[in-house]
Amino acid sequence: MAQRNTYREDEELEEQINLHDIRRVAVYLKPYRKRIAAIVAVVISMSCIAVSVPYLTKIVIDDVLPHKNYALLGWIALIMLVLIMLYEVALRYRTYEITLIIMFAIDWRLALWSLVLFPLLIVVVRVLQHFQRKAYQRLSNKQSNLNAYIHESIAGVKTTQTFAREREQFATFQEQQGQVRSAWMRAVHLQFLLWPSMEIISVSTMALLYYVGIMNIGGVAATTGTLIAFIGYANNFWNPVINIGNFYNQLITCSAYLERIFETLDVRPEITDAPDAAELPPVRGQVDFNDVVFRYEPDGRNILNLVDLHVRPGQTVALVGPTGAGKTTIINLLSRFYDVTEGSVTIDGHDVRSVTLESLRRQMGVMLQDTFIFSGTIRDNIRYGKLDATDEQIERTAKAVHAHGFIMQLPNGYDTVVEERGSTLSMGQRQLIAFARVLLADPRILILDEATSNIDTQTEEALQAGLAHLLVGRTSFIIAHRLSTIEDADMICYVDHGQIVEQGTHSELMAKRGAYWRLVESQYAMIADTLG
């Protein structure tokens, strides 16, 4: 079975940690800058404590014990005890720059020997980081593909059941899940390979220092106390290096996911408010398309070509024509889901590009064929059109669109909880609820895109009767194929190949015996064939 959702499969991403993303994350730490400053202060204090303990050990071994100065030994032991307790309490806030300075101050030769294997550590970290980052990027892509496939499978479960493809769907799921598991195992193996590698280098460094110190190699002639103190400092130096390596390990993992997060956050809408956009005042509903040309790409073909349409306030306009003719594009330009390529679309003389999107769409009610019902009660779904609506307003609106009857037949009426996307309701019931939601918003301009296509004839007749008085005073655009929905419109526009080829009332267009007349006749013929 062909795989799906592999659009990120072979995508090449950055191999290095994206410092720009890290800096962007740092911006979110600003509210905690006081705490960070306190931590820095603790770090500096604990650095002084950390470097004191090994040096005191050196004094005890080289000076105190040979001279049997037990009084001084007691004080040093007490001081070391206090320092060790403070050191352990604030262990996580250590810094180690001072440690390296002290090491060079005590014996620069031993300090250099302690850093001999440090270049090897850098090479190991860089090599593992290269492979580990690619592994986590691959894991991120595989997880994204699996999540997309799961979402698609759940959304299309009825189609899967209709064609009895459950076994194939499950096989594809297992295959993609296996790819995620393999990618995860490789990423984890690489992640846990870094820590033992650093430990081996650290232990090798300690062994090297003992060997050099004891054998007096390279002119190193360290006392026993100096060597022991130096080993303590070396541990203080290498332990944080290992911790930093582990932190770097986690940073690689996070960086791979940060790219995906910021990739989403950086998406900018194509349609935005102009810098000088003004609020659209309450409108009467005068809509004008002035020689509108629209194409998706600058050098693409025209989807709409010189559309000229003028609608007076309160008029109902029906847009009819073949699929792909440009009907939905016309209302998308009015709602400003797209911007015109040439010409203009105005409402009460205001170019829709010169006003804010919020103020524009607040005065529009749009209902599409594919309605969306949220998880929650019927009441909350209708109230979505006007959040401060009262229960009485909700019921009055539902009655107007003839949704009240079927709602009251539900187990809990308006308080009945519907599942995601309203799967427990019929298509017609979902559309009636969506219609009530739009009408509750009381828009000045109403747009219906195949809004009654899934409602049975009896329900549609009741709906038409209920909507008759609600459409009065509103400018309405209706895209529909049913004659009962469009024949009473004030203006019917037949759209074909991106142009309005015919325009007028039902009777006027029927008298012309043109494209609209042929559409009506074909529908009558289909009805006759069905009845015959």
Secondary structure, DSSP 8 states (H G I E B T S, - for coil): ----S-TTTT----SS--HHHHHHHHHTTGGGHHHHHHHHHHHHHHHHHHHHHHHHHHHIIIIIHHHT-HHHHHHHHHHHHHHHHHHHHTGGG---HHHHHHHHHH-HHHHHHHTTTHHHHHHHHHHHHHHHHHHHHHHHHHHHHHHHHHHHHHHTHHHHHHTT-HHHHHHHHHHHHHHHHHHHHHHHHHHHHHHHHHHHHHHHHHHHHHHHHHHTGGG----HHHHHHHHHHHHHHHHHHHHHHHHHHHHHHHHHHHHHHHHHHT---SS---TT-B--------EEEEEEEE-SSTTS--SEEEEEEEE-TT-EEEEE-STTSSHHHHHHHHTTSS--SEEEEEETTEEGGGB-HHHHHTTEEEE-SS----SEEHHHHHHTT-TT--HHHHHHHHHHTT-HHHHHTSTTGGG-EE-GGGTTS-HHHHHHHHHHHHHHT--SEEEEESTTTTS-HHHHHHHHHHHTTTSTTSEEEEE---HHHHTT-SEEEEEETTEEEEEE-HHHHHHHTSHHHHHHHHHHHHHHHHH-
